[in-house]
Amino acid sequence: MKYSIAIYFLLFITYSIAGWIMEVTCKSIEAKKFINRGFLIGPYCPIYGCGAVAITILLHRYTNDWIVLFFMSMIACGILEYATSYVMEKLFHARWWDYSRRKYNINGRICLETLIPFGILGLLIMYVTNPFILKYLTRLPQNNLNIIAGVLFTIFMLDSIISLKVVSNVRVVGTKLSKENGTMDNTEEMTAKVKEILLGKSILNRRLIHAYPNLQATLKKRKEEIKRKTEAVKEEIKKKTSK
């Protein structure tokens, strides 16, 4: 199953938007108010687009066995979600989601509760939505596909550049607070202060905070370093007072 780059990109955009709609719907119902999910400005969540394209390219050989396709979709999307969480935490000093309190999780990055829906979505993509979407995309002339994909790609890249600039504020603020509060080792307090600062910034920053209310604004490594330094100071004080 081979398609042009333009078709794969349009699949990516389509599923990114569908993922955004699903996230917004679920979170808005949960919060009983509109929650604009995703860290990009536009209405899309790229992780869903990446997952859908990965399933389309890598798992088409398993469409003759829905059980295998189900589990392979779970594995593929689980790897993608774990890798995305890890990379974003390292890049931005922030934890975008945390499943630590849910059963059967791995380092709080993925959990069985989300992997099962990924398996179901894999079946839906390969058996229902892909055949429908690709039927119409493949009917369009290649020049038209290229133009549409080119315009959307330009918009997406501009959005990504602007949004990444906004998200980088999380890293800057988190680092600043760590320096100012050398003995602070409470992640919740740190997160509250980061939220307070970011909420005073641009509308894009405020959107980011509302989209991810449980954002953890410090790296685990930095937190552990602060803890070690605090414990070392306490131990030194005990030794001096005991003499």
Stockholm file with secondary structure:
# STOCKHOLM 1.0

chainA/1-243         MKYSIAIYFLLFITYSIAGWIMEVTCKSIEAKKFINRGFLIGPYCPIYGCGAVAITILLHRYTNDWIVLFFMSMIACGILEYATSYVMEKLFHARWWDYSRRKYNINGRICLETLIPFGILGLLIMYVTNPFILKYLTRLPQNNLNIIAGVLFTIFMLDSIISLKVVSNVRVVGTKLSKENGTMDNTEEMTAKVKEILLGKSILNRRLIHAYPNLQATLKKRKEEIKRKTEAVKEEIKKKTSK
#=GR chainA/1-243 SS CCCCHHHHHHHHHHHHHHHHHHHHHHHHHHHTSCCCCSSSSSSCCHHHHHHHHHHHHHSGGGTTCHHHHHHHHHHHHHHHHHHHHHHHHHHHSCBSCCCTTSSSEETTTEEHHHHHHHHHHHHHIIIIIHHHHHHHHTTSCHHHHHHHHHHHHHHHHHHHHHHHHHHHHHHHHHHHHHHHTTTCCCHHHHHHHHHHHHHTSCHHHHHHHHHCTTCBCSCHHHHHHHHHHHHHHHHHHHHHHHC
#=GC SS_cons         CCCCHHHHHHHHHHHHHHHHHHHHHHHHHHHTSCCCCSSSSSSCCHHHHHHHHHHHHHSGGGTTCHHHHHHHHHHHHHHHHHHHHHHHHHHHSCBSCCCTTSSSEETTTEEHHHHHHHHHHHHHIIIIIHHHHHHHHTTSCHHHHHHHHHHHHHHHHHHHHHHHHHHHHHHHHHHHHHHHTTTCCCHHHHHHHHHHHHHTSCHHHHHHHHHCTTCBCSCHHHHHHHHHHHHHHHHHHHHHHHC
//
